[in-house]
Amino acid sequence: MLAEVLEGLQVRHDGFYVDGTFGRGGHSAAILGLLGPQGRLWMVDKDPDAETEARAKFGGDPRCRFRRGSFAELKHWLEEEGLDGRLDGVLLDLGVSSPQLDRAERGFSFLREGPLDMRMDPEQGVSARDWLSTVDERELSRVLKVYGEERFARRIAGRIVAAREAGELPWTTGELARLVDAAVPRKERHKHPATRTFQALRIAVNGELDALEQFLGNVCDCLAPGGRLVVISFHSLEDRMVKQFMRRAGGVRDLPPEVPIIPEGLRPRMRTIGKAVKAGDEEVAINPRARSAVLRVAERLQ
């Protein structure tokens, strides 16, 4: 959805932009291609491999700067440098990147045998296996049901806890996938039984929804008037959070009829640009992961 991203950002040659999910730099490279010498781009990612890639590809470009960490920290970074309220655009491409899925040692994919890790930053936090070794069965069931929208959440959680109590908690992605497969009584066509479980665990281990909530709560203060927010979501919970945020930020609270002028603190802060966009058939054919992508755009008002 590169063309849609660039259209949503409306990149100006002298603008200041943030790619909040650098990944392997595809979006950043396209943004830089539209920036002039006075333009600036911050590249953000938690993954040390992303930092290595960014420095190799763009380390010599004076317009670029890489920030290692979560996009949830953006407001703090901007405030540190007196740049809050100066951004012309920020992009989030949520979820796990293809290179992360492709590397078995990162533990994101049930299609590749590897350690049960799933951390975006393997140098921080606890791995998926460590989390499974202590989580309460009820909480595990909730995570699978809410984050994975897994209808067999209770059954899968029970099997995992039973394996843990028997000293047989899975160590690898393949072991967990086989355990989930055995726990699910009815299979979906064209979808591995462990898909939803792996998604839910990844979201929980990385605190992805908490980070998105924090970011959305601050992004209006980061953007300049006319600045654009572009978000690509791959999960219904993420997309719902983004849609509801844009709706709230673009609305006016109920006021008594005798109030003729809307107080400044109650005025809309953003407006939605266009409708939600989904990947076309051609893009899905090239990149099947794009089939669940939803892109939304909003602009900060004056």
Summary of the structure (lengths in Angstrom):
residues: 302
radius of gyration: 20.9
end to end distance: 28.2
largest distance: 68.3
contacts: 921
relative contact order: 0.13
helix: 46%
strand: 16%
